[in-house]
Amino acid sequence: MRLDKYLKVSRLIKRRTVANEACDAGRVLVNDRPAKASVNVKAGDIIEIQFGTSSVKVEVLDVQETVRKDDAKELYRYL
């Protein structure tokens, strides 16, 4: 699954366009490398999102096309 879509489906970032812009600006790292929005995400990948001075680091546990809001937290684990 594309990185920008995963960020939206997992609700780490609310909108896909915002996720796309964050990737283009270099604020999203996958496995410690800057990633474009088109990078394929799979279980086991480490995603780091930089928000201003803070950052969020998560491990991808599962990849699904659609998921309910309550179940979105089961797609990743905070590190």
Biopython code that builds the backbone (N, CA, C, O; Angstrom):
import numpy as np
from Bio.PDB.StructureBuilder import StructureBuilder

atoms = [
    (1, "MET", "N", (0.848, -1.172, 0.000)),
    (1, "MET", "CA", (0.000, 0.000, 0.000)),
    (1, "MET", "C", (0.896, 1.238, 0.000)),
    (1, "MET", "O", (1.965, 1.243, 0.611)),
    (2, "ARG", "N", (0.451, 2.278, -0.686)),
    (2, "ARG", "CA", (1.202, 3.530, -0.735)),
    (2, "ARG", "C", (1.293, 4.163, 0.660)),
    (2, "ARG", "O", (0.377, 4.036, 1.472)),
    (3, "LEU", "N", (2.396, 4.834, 0.918)),
    (3, "LEU", "CA", (2.628, 5.457, 2.214)),
    (3, "LEU", "C", (1.564, 6.490, 2.554)),
    (3, "LEU", "O", (1.054, 6.499, 3.674)),
    (4, "ASP", "N", (1.217, 7.365, 1.604)),
    (4, "ASP", "CA", (0.229, 8.404, 1.907)),
    (4, "ASP", "C", (-1.135, 7.805, 2.239)),
    (4, "ASP", "O", (-1.841, 8.315, 3.109)),
    (5, "LYS", "N", (-1.506, 6.731, 1.555)),
    (5, "LYS", "CA", (-2.786, 6.082, 1.845)),
    (5, "LYS", "C", (-2.740, 5.386, 3.207)),
    (5, "LYS", "O", (-3.720, 5.425, 3.952)),
    (6, "TYR", "N", (-1.618, 4.753, 3.537)),
    (6, "TYR", "CA", (-1.493, 4.095, 4.840)),
    (6, "TYR", "C", (-1.623, 5.106, 5.981)),
    (6, "TYR", "O", (-2.295, 4.839, 6.977)),
    (7, "LEU", "N", (-0.980, 6.262, 5.833)),
    (7, "LEU", "CA", (-1.051, 7.284, 6.877)),
    (7, "LEU", "C", (-2.488, 7.747, 7.088)),
    (7, "LEU", "O", (-2.887, 8.037, 8.216)),
    (8, "LYS", "N", (-3.265, 7.819, 6.011)),
    (8, "LYS", "CA", (-4.664, 8.221, 6.122)),
    (8, "LYS", "C", (-5.515, 7.107, 6.727)),
    (8, "LYS", "O", (-6.302, 7.359, 7.640)),
    (9, "VAL", "N", (-5.368, 5.878, 6.229)),
    (9, "VAL", "CA", (-6.177, 4.755, 6.711)),
    (9, "VAL", "C", (-5.904, 4.488, 8.197)),
    (9, "VAL", "O", (-6.828, 4.193, 8.955)),
    (10, "SER", "N", (-4.635, 4.592, 8.611)),
    (10, "SER", "CA", (-4.285, 4.350, 10.013)),
    (10, "SER", "C", (-4.604, 5.552, 10.889)),
    (10, "SER", "O", (-4.512, 5.473, 12.114)),
    (11, "ARG", "N", (-4.978, 6.656, 10.270)),
    (11, "ARG", "CA", (-5.344, 7.898, 10.948)),
    (11, "ARG", "C", (-4.182, 8.515, 11.715)),
    (11, "ARG", "O", (-4.393, 9.212, 12.707)),
    (12, "LEU", "N", (-2.956, 8.263, 11.259)),
    (12, "LEU", "CA", (-1.803, 8.984, 11.796)),
    (12, "LEU", "C", (-1.820, 10.418, 11.287)),
    (12, "LEU", "O", (-1.424, 11.342, 11.997)),
    (13, "ILE", "N", (-2.288, 10.600, 10.035)),
    (13, "ILE", "CA", (-2.524, 11.914, 9.446)),
    (13, "ILE", "C", (-3.949, 11.875, 8.894)),
    (13, "ILE", "O", (-4.342, 10.900, 8.254)),
    (14, "LYS", "N", (-4.724, 12.939, 9.142)),
    (14, "LYS", "CA", (-6.158, 12.881, 8.860)),
    (14, "LYS", "C", (-6.518, 12.830, 7.382)),
    (14, "LYS", "O", (-7.442, 12.114, 6.996)),
    (15, "ARG", "N", (-5.794, 13.586, 6.543)),
    (15, "ARG", "CA", (-6.151, 13.626, 5.121)),
    (15, "ARG", "C", (-4.987, 13.167, 4.261)),
    (15, "ARG", "O", (-3.826, 13.390, 4.601)),
    (16, "ARG", "N", (-5.305, 12.526, 3.149)),
    (16, "ARG", "CA", (-4.285, 11.996, 2.256)),
    (16, "ARG", "C", (-3.473, 13.111, 1.612)),
    (16, "ARG", "O", (-2.272, 12.952, 1.395)),
    (17, "THR", "N", (-4.106, 14.231, 1.304)),
    (17, "THR", "CA", (-3.363, 15.341, 0.700)),
    (17, "THR", "C", (-2.336, 15.900, 1.685)),
    (17, "THR", "O", (-1.233, 16.274, 1.285)),
    (18, "VAL", "N", (-2.689, 15.957, 2.958)),
    (18, "VAL", "CA", (-1.742, 16.426, 3.977)),
    (18, "VAL", "C", (-0.596, 15.427, 4.118)),
    (18, "VAL", "O", (0.558, 15.828, 4.272)),
    (19, "ALA", "N", (-0.901, 14.144, 4.066)),
    (19, "ALA", "CA", (0.132, 13.109, 4.115)),
    (19, "ALA", "C", (1.062, 13.226, 2.913)),
    (19, "ALA", "O", (2.277, 13.077, 3.040)),
    (20, "ASN", "N", (0.481, 13.495, 1.750)),
    (20, "ASN", "CA", (1.264, 13.655, 0.531)),
    (20, "ASN", "C", (2.207, 14.850, 0.646)),
    (20, "ASN", "O", (3.372, 14.758, 0.257)),
    (21, "GLU", "N", (1.714, 15.971, 1.179)),
    (21, "GLU", "CA", (2.534, 17.165, 1.349)),
    (21, "GLU", "C", (3.649, 16.936, 2.357)),
    (21, "GLU", "O", (4.762, 17.426, 2.160)),
    (22, "ALA", "N", (3.374, 16.198, 3.440)),
    (22, "ALA", "CA", (4.396, 15.899, 4.442)),
    (22, "ALA", "C", (5.508, 15.043, 3.841)),
    (22, "ALA", "O", (6.684, 15.242, 4.148)),
    (23, "CYS", "N", (5.139, 14.098, 2.989)),
    (23, "CYS", "CA", (6.138, 13.259, 2.321)),
    (23, "CYS", "C", (6.992, 14.094, 1.365)),
    (23, "CYS", "O", (8.211, 13.934, 1.320)),
    (24, "ASP", "N", (6.356, 14.981, 0.606)),
    (24, "ASP", "CA", (7.083, 15.824, -0.340)),
    (24, "ASP", "C", (8.053, 16.765, 0.371)),
    (24, "ASP", "O", (9.106, 17.101, -0.171)),
    (25, "ALA", "N", (7.697, 17.190, 1.587)),
    (25, "ALA", "CA", (8.540, 18.108, 2.350)),
    (25, "ALA", "C", (9.677, 17.383, 3.075)),
    (25, "ALA", "O", (10.528, 18.025, 3.690)),
    (26, "GLY", "N", (9.695, 16.048, 3.006)),
    (26, "GLY", "CA", (10.760, 15.280, 3.643)),
    (26, "GLY", "C", (10.561, 15.075, 5.134)),
    (26, "GLY", "O", (11.525, 14.785, 5.843)),
    (27, "ARG", "N", (9.348, 15.216, 5.626)),
    (27, "ARG", "CA", (9.080, 15.063, 7.058)),
    (27, "ARG", "C", (8.667, 13.649, 7.444)),
    (27, "ARG", "O", (8.381, 13.387, 8.612)),
    (28, "VAL", "N", (8.632, 12.734, 6.479)),
    (28, "VAL", "CA", (8.258, 11.345, 6.767)),
    (28, "VAL", "C", (9.427, 10.444, 6.387)),
    (28, "VAL", "O", (9.925, 10.492, 5.262)),
    (29, "LEU", "N", (9.859, 9.620, 7.346)),
    (29, "LEU", "CA", (10.950, 8.677, 7.116)),
    (29, "LEU", "C", (10.410, 7.257, 7.224)),
    (29, "LEU", "O", (9.621, 6.953, 8.119)),
    (30, "VAL", "N", (10.832, 6.397, 6.318)),
    (30, "VAL", "CA", (10.496, 4.974, 6.397)),
    (30, "VAL", "C", (11.811, 4.220, 6.508)),
    (30, "VAL", "O", (12.659, 4.294, 5.618)),
    (31, "ASN", "N", (11.972, 3.493, 7.611)),
    (31, "ASN", "CA", (13.212, 2.770, 7.895)),
    (31, "ASN", "C", (14.416, 3.710, 7.835)),
    (31, "ASN", "O", (15.441, 3.379, 7.238)),
    (32, "ASP", "N", (14.284, 4.883, 8.456)),
    (32, "ASP", "CA", (15.336, 5.901, 8.575)),
    (32, "ASP", "C", (15.779, 6.498, 7.249)),
    (32, "ASP", "O", (16.893, 7.013, 7.151)),
    (33, "ARG", "N", (14.937, 6.441, 6.232)),
    (33, "ARG", "CA", (15.226, 7.080, 4.944)),
    (33, "ARG", "C", (14.058, 7.984, 4.570)),
    (33, "ARG", "O", (12.903, 7.601, 4.756)),
    (34, "PRO", "N", (14.336, 9.181, 4.044)),
    (34, "PRO", "CA", (13.229, 10.034, 3.575)),
    (34, "PRO", "C", (12.422, 9.290, 2.516)),
    (34, "PRO", "O", (12.987, 8.654, 1.626)),
    (35, "ALA", "N", (11.105, 9.374, 2.618)),
    (35, "ALA", "CA", (10.245, 8.584, 1.738)),
    (35, "ALA", "C", (9.284, 9.469, 0.967)),
    (35, "ALA", "O", (8.760, 10.452, 1.491)),
    (36, "LYS", "N", (9.064, 9.107, -0.275)),
    (36, "LYS", "CA", (8.041, 9.764, -1.078)),
    (36, "LYS", "C", (6.695, 9.112, -0.771)),
    (36, "LYS", "O", (6.634, 8.046, -0.159)),
    (37, "ALA", "N", (5.620, 9.765, -1.203)),
    (37, "ALA", "CA", (4.270, 9.269, -0.929)),
    (37, "ALA", "C", (3.998, 7.929, -1.613)),
    (37, "ALA", "O", (3.118, 7.183, -1.183)),
    (38, "SER", "N", (4.743, 7.620, -2.669)),
    (38, "SER", "CA", (4.471, 6.403, -3.440)),
    (38, "SER", "C", (5.200, 5.169, -2.916)),
    (38, "SER", "O", (5.062, 4.091, -3.494)),
    (39, "VAL", "N", (5.970, 5.297, -1.839)),
    (39, "VAL", "CA", (6.711, 4.157, -1.291)),
    (39, "VAL", "C", (5.729, 3.111, -0.784)),
    (39, "VAL", "O", (4.731, 3.446, -0.146)),
    (40, "ASN", "N", (6.014, 1.835, -1.070)),
    (40, "ASN", "CA", (5.164, 0.746, -0.577)),
    (40, "ASN", "C", (5.469, 0.472, 0.889)),
    (40, "ASN", "O", (6.630, 0.343, 1.278)),
    (41, "VAL", "N", (4.418, 0.384, 1.696)),
    (41, "VAL", "CA", (4.547, 0.108, 3.127)),
    (41, "VAL", "C", (4.112, -1.322, 3.370)),
    (41, "VAL", "O", (3.108, -1.775, 2.820)),
    (42, "LYS", "N", (4.874, -2.042, 4.201)),
    (42, "LYS", "CA", (4.531, -3.418, 4.543)),
    (42, "LYS", "C", (4.713, -3.615, 6.044)),
    (42, "LYS", "O", (5.340, -2.789, 6.707)),
    (43, "ALA", "N", (4.180, -4.681, 6.571)),
    (43, "ALA", "CA", (4.294, -4.971, 7.996)),
    (43, "ALA", "C", (5.763, -5.072, 8.379)),
    (43, "ALA", "O", (6.561, -5.678, 7.664)),
    (44, "GLY", "N", (6.112, -4.473, 9.513)),
    (44, "GLY", "CA", (7.491, -4.486, 9.985)),
    (44, "GLY", "C", (8.252, -3.203, 9.699)),
    (44, "GLY", "O", (9.314, -2.983, 10.281)),
    (45, "ASP", "N", (7.744, -2.351, 8.821)),
    (45, "ASP", "CA", (8.404, -1.082, 8.522)),
    (45, "ASP", "C", (8.280, -0.127, 9.703)),
    (45, "ASP", "O", (7.304, -0.168, 10.453)),
    (46, "ILE", "N", (9.285, 0.735, 9.858)),
    (46, "ILE", "CA", (9.287, 1.764, 10.888)),
    (46, "ILE", "C", (9.049, 3.106, 10.202)),
    (46, "ILE", "O", (9.809, 3.495, 9.315)),
    (47, "ILE", "N", (7.994, 3.813, 10.611)),
    (47, "ILE", "CA", (7.653, 5.112, 10.037)),
    (47, "ILE", "C", (7.870, 6.171, 11.097)),
    (47, "ILE", "O", (7.401, 6.032, 12.227)),
    (48, "GLU", "N", (8.590, 7.245, 10.734)),
    (48, "GLU", "CA", (8.793, 8.375, 11.634)),
    (48, "GLU", "C", (8.239, 9.624, 10.965)),
    (48, "GLU", "O", (8.618, 9.953, 9.841)),
    (49, "ILE", "N", (7.343, 10.316, 11.656)),
    (49, "ILE", "CA", (6.725, 11.538, 11.133)),
    (49, "ILE", "C", (7.175, 12.691, 12.017)),
    (49, "ILE", "O", (7.017, 12.642, 13.237)),
    (50, "GLN", "N", (7.736, 13.731, 11.402)),
    (50, "GLN", "CA", (8.222, 14.884, 12.149)),
    (50, "GLN", "C", (7.188, 15.999, 12.098)),
    (50, "GLN", "O", (6.848, 16.499, 11.026)),
    (51, "PHE", "N", (6.687, 16.384, 13.283)),
    (51, "PHE", "CA", (5.724, 17.468, 13.433)),
    (51, "PHE", "C", (6.435, 18.614, 14.137)),
    (51, "PHE", "O", (6.525, 18.614, 15.365)),
    (52, "GLY", "N", (6.941, 19.586, 13.392)),
    (52, "GLY", "CA", (7.627, 20.715, 14.018)),
    (52, "GLY", "C", (8.833, 20.248, 14.807)),
    (52, "GLY", "O", (9.784, 19.717, 14.232)),
    (53, "THR", "N", (8.805, 20.443, 16.140)),
    (53, "THR", "CA", (9.941, 20.042, 16.972)),
    (53, "THR", "C", (9.813, 18.619, 17.508)),
    (53, "THR", "O", (10.794, 18.054, 17.990)),
    (54, "SER", "N", (8.625, 18.035, 17.432)),
    (54, "SER", "CA", (8.431, 16.677, 17.935)),
    (54, "SER", "C", (8.315, 15.697, 16.773)),
    (54, "SER", "O", (8.137, 16.086, 15.619)),
    (55, "SER", "N", (8.420, 14.423, 17.110)),
    (55, "SER", "CA", (8.262, 13.402, 16.075)),
    (55, "SER", "C", (7.541, 12.194, 16.662)),
    (55, "SER", "O", (7.577, 11.945, 17.866)),
    (56, "VAL", "N", (6.885, 11.453, 15.768)),
    (56, "VAL", "CA", (6.152, 10.242, 16.146)),
    (56, "VAL", "C", (6.794, 9.086, 15.398)),
    (56, "VAL", "O", (6.992, 9.154, 14.185)),
    (57, "LYS", "N", (7.118, 8.019, 16.129)),
    (57, "LYS", "CA", (7.736, 6.852, 15.513)),
    (57, "LYS", "C", (6.849, 5.646, 15.770)),
    (57, "LYS", "O", (6.537, 5.334, 16.920)),
    (58, "VAL", "N", (6.438, 4.960, 14.695)),
    (58, "VAL", "CA", (5.550, 3.806, 14.822)),
    (58, "VAL", "C", (6.084, 2.636, 13.995)),
    (58, "VAL", "O", (6.822, 2.815, 13.027)),
    (59, "GLU", "N", (5.686, 1.444, 14.410)),
    (59, "GLU", "CA", (5.990, 0.238, 13.640)),
    (59, "GLU", "C", (4.701, -0.244, 12.999)),
    (59, "GLU", "O", (3.668, -0.332, 13.664)),
    (60, "VAL", "N", (4.756, -0.555, 11.714)),
    (60, "VAL", "CA", (3.589, -1.036, 10.985)),
    (60, "VAL", "C", (3.338, -2.486, 11.382)),
    (60, "VAL", "O", (4.209, -3.339, 11.215)),
    (61, "LEU", "N", (2.148, -2.763, 11.909)),
    (61, "LEU", "CA", (1.783, -4.125, 12.295)),
    (61, "LEU", "C", (0.948, -4.817, 11.235)),
    (61, "LEU", "O", (1.069, -6.026, 11.034)),
    (62, "ASP", "N", (0.093, -4.049, 10.550)),
    (62, "ASP", "CA", (-0.811, -4.629, 9.570)),
    (62, "ASP", "C", (-1.129, -3.581, 8.516)),
    (62, "ASP", "O", (-1.107, -2.382, 8.795)),
    (63, "VAL", "N", (-1.423, -4.035, 7.307)),
    (63, "VAL", "CA", (-1.797, -3.142, 6.205)),
    (63, "VAL", "C", (-3.148, -3.599, 5.683)),
    (63, "VAL", "O", (-3.298, -4.731, 5.224)),
    (64, "GLN", "N", (-4.146, -2.697, 5.756)),
    (64, "GLN", "CA", (-5.485, -2.996, 5.253)),
    (64, "GLN", "C", (-5.977, -1.824, 4.432)),
    (64, "GLN", "O", (-5.638, -0.675, 4.712)),
    (65, "GLU", "N", (-6.784, -2.116, 3.411)),
    (65, "GLU", "CA", (-7.308, -1.063, 2.529)),
    (65, "GLU", "C", (-8.301, -0.157, 3.254)),
    (65, "GLU", "O", (-8.252, 1.065, 3.108)),
    (66, "THR", "N", (-9.193, -0.750, 4.026)),
    (66, "THR", "CA", (-10.169, 0.033, 4.793)),
    (66, "THR", "C", (-10.238, -0.541, 6.196)),
    (66, "THR", "O", (-10.041, -1.737, 6.411)),
    (67, "VAL", "N", (-10.522, 0.335, 7.142)),
    (67, "VAL", "CA", (-10.618, -0.101, 8.530)),
    (67, "VAL", "C", (-11.529, 0.885, 9.270)),
    (67, "VAL", "O", (-11.569, 2.072, 8.949)),
    (68, "ARG", "N", (-12.253, 0.375, 10.257)),
    (68, "ARG", "CA", (-13.102, 1.256, 11.061)),
    (68, "ARG", "C", (-12.243, 2.130, 11.962)),
    (68, "ARG", "O", (-11.099, 1.793, 12.268)),
    (69, "LYS", "N", (-12.801, 3.241, 12.377)),
    (69, "LYS", "CA", (-12.052, 4.199, 13.190)),
    (69, "LYS", "C", (-11.534, 3.566, 14.479)),
    (69, "LYS", "O", (-10.401, 3.829, 14.883)),
    (70, "ASP", "N", (-12.342, 2.742, 15.123)),
    (70, "ASP", "CA", (-11.942, 2.114, 16.382)),
    (70, "ASP", "C", (-10.804, 1.115, 16.186)),
    (70, "ASP", "O", (-9.993, 0.917, 17.091)),
    (71, "ASP", "N", (-10.737, 0.487, 15.018)),
    (71, "ASP", "CA", (-9.726, -0.539, 14.758)),
    (71, "ASP", "C", (-8.453, 0.026, 14.145)),
    (71, "ASP", "O", (-7.491, -0.717, 13.950)),
    (72, "ALA", "N", (-8.417, 1.314, 13.835)),
    (72, "ALA", "CA", (-7.255, 1.909, 13.163)),
    (72, "ALA", "C", (-6.003, 1.835, 14.031)),
    (72, "ALA", "O", (-4.894, 1.746, 13.503)),
    (73, "LYS", "N", (-6.159, 1.872, 15.347)),
    (73, "LYS", "CA", (-5.003, 1.836, 16.244)),
    (73, "LYS", "C", (-4.298, 0.482, 16.233)),
    (73, "LYS", "O", (-3.160, 0.372, 16.692)),
    (74, "GLU", "N", (-4.960, -0.543, 15.716)),
    (74, "GLU", "CA", (-4.355, -1.870, 15.672)),
    (74, "GLU", "C", (-3.435, -2.054, 14.463)),
    (74, "GLU", "O", (-2.785, -3.092, 14.337)),
    (75, "LEU", "N", (-3.374, -1.063, 13.577)),
    (75, "LEU", "CA", (-2.517, -1.151, 12.397)),
    (75, "LEU", "C", (-1.062, -0.809, 12.703)),
    (75, "LEU", "O", (-0.173, -1.139, 11.918)),
    (76, "TYR", "N", (-0.806, -0.145, 13.847)),
    (76, "TYR", "CA", (0.543, 0.279, 14.162)),
    (76, "TYR", "C", (0.777, 0.226, 15.668)),
    (76, "TYR", "O", (-0.159, 0.088, 16.456)),
    (77, "ARG", "N", (2.068, 0.340, 16.053)),
    (77, "ARG", "CA", (2.459, 0.342, 17.468)),
    (77, "ARG", "C", (3.463, 1.460, 17.665)),
    (77, "ARG", "O", (4.439, 1.559, 16.923)),
    (78, "TYR", "N", (3.228, 2.310, 18.671)),
    (78, "TYR", "CA", (4.144, 3.400, 18.980)),
    (78, "TYR", "C", (5.459, 2.853, 19.500)),
    (78, "TYR", "O", (5.482, 1.876, 20.249)),
    (79, "LEU", "N", (6.550, 3.483, 19.101)),
    (79, "LEU", "CA", (7.893, 3.087, 19.593)),
    (79, "LEU", "C", (8.453, 4.172, 20.480)),
    (79, "LEU", "O", (9.564, 4.038, 20.993)),
]
sb = StructureBuilder()
sb.init_structure("model")
sb.init_model(0)
sb.init_chain("A")
sb.init_seg("    ")
for serial, (resi, resn, name, xyz) in enumerate(atoms, 1):
    if name == "N":
        sb.init_residue(resn, " ", resi, " ")
    sb.init_atom(name, np.array(xyz, "f"), 0.0, 1.0, " ", f" {name:<3s}", serial, name[0])
structure = sb.get_structure()
